């Protein structure tokens, strides 16, 4: 499923729509080059989860935890992870197999640790369409996410 964003607010808005329908234990793998708007998308998801905290990229801490919404949110950034053992050491399984929503930026770096059932979102720039143009592709891996497919289109 593809969506298009012409402005940062469109990216945030799509994230908010998704966040509004996510359920306990959902896992989102977020891919895209530096500067494509991954953290803005996460800000939107957090809004949809009614999280009031300031959302920042966990680049240097690996994971940021947010507990102020209708569901907890664990936001991972594994860009600087050199070895999957490094992320396992922080209790990765306990995070992603909890009742929180987990978002993993740069999940391709630790793909062997990602559960089979997850949502994969890829954000791509297309400067030929405009400086802020983004193509946001959403793929649902596993039957768990059938509930989202129709709701996100509305």
N, C-alpha and C positions, 0 to 999 in steps of 0.2 A: 504494500500500500504506500503510495507516495503523496506527499504534501509539499506545498511550495510556500516559501516565506520571502517577502520583499523587504521586511524590516525586522529589527530585533523584537519589536512588540508582537509580531506574528509568531515568531519562534516561541516566545514566552507564552503566548496565548494557546498554542497547540500543546505545550507542556502542561499548562493549567488544565486543559480539557482532559488530557490523559490522567493527570494527578487526581482529578475529580472522580474517576471511575476505577482507579487501582484498588486492589484488595490486599489484605494482609498476606505477607509472604511473597508478593510479586517481586520479580527480579528483572531489572532493565540493564542491558548492556549497551553502552553509548559509545559510538565510534565517530571519528571525524578528525580532520587535521587540526592543528593548533589554530585558534581564532575562528573556528566555524560556528561557535555559539553553543557548545555543549553545556557550559555552566549556566547560560541564560535559559536553556531548555530545562535544566534541573531547577532553576528558580521558579519556572512556571509550574513544574510538577509539585514543588513545595507549596506554592500558592493553592493548587488544587487539593492538596492534602490539609489545607488550613494551617500550615506552619507559619508562625509569625517571626521566626528568627531570621537574621541576615544570612543568606546563603552565599558561601564562598567556596572556591575551589580548594579541595584538600591536598593540593599538589605536594606539600612538604610533610603532611601528617598522615597521608594515605587514606584516612577515613575521618569524615566529620559526622557527628551524630546530632540529630534533631528530634526532640521529644515533645514539641508544643502543638502538634497537629492531631487530626483524627487517627492517624497512624504514625508510628515512629518512622524516621527516614535515616538510612545509612548511605552516605554518599562517598564512594571510593574514587580515588584517582590513582591508577597504578602505572602511570607514565614513567615514574622513576624507579619502579620495582625491577630489580635486576634478575631476580630468581623467584619462581613461584613459592619456594620455601619461605621466603621473606614475608609474603602475605599470609601464608598459613600460620606463621608464628604469632600474628596479631589476633588469631582466633577467627579467621575469615569464615569458616564453616558455621560458627556460632552466630555470626552476623547474618549471613544470607539464608540460613535455615531457621530464622526466627519469624516472629509475626510482623516484622517491620517490612517496609518497602526498601529494597536495596537497589542502588544505581551504581554501576561500575563503569567509569570512564576509562577508555583504552583497554577494554576487556579482552581484546585480541592478544594482549601481552600475557594473559594468564588463561587462555582459552581452555586448557586442560582442567582447570578448576571450576569452570562455569557449569552449572547444572544443565541437563538436557533441555528442560523446560525453562524458557526465558523469553523476553522480548528484546529483539535486537534493533537498535535505532542508529541509522547512519546519517550524519549531516554533512552535506557537501556544498562547497561554494561553487558558483558559476558566475564569474565576473563578467562574462559576455552578456549576461542577462541584467547586470547591474551590480554595483559594489556590495550591496547587502543581500543579494539574492541567494537563497539556500534551497536545496532539495533535501527533504527529510523523508527517508525511507524507513518504514516500520515493518519488521518481519516478526511473526509470532511463531515461536518454536515450542511445539507441544500443545495438546488439547486444553491445557489449563487456561489458555488465553483466548479461547473461542468467545468468551463473554465480551471481550473488548472490541472485536472486529466490527461489529455493527454499531456499537455505541460511539466509537471514535469518528465514524463517518458523518454522524448527525451534526 
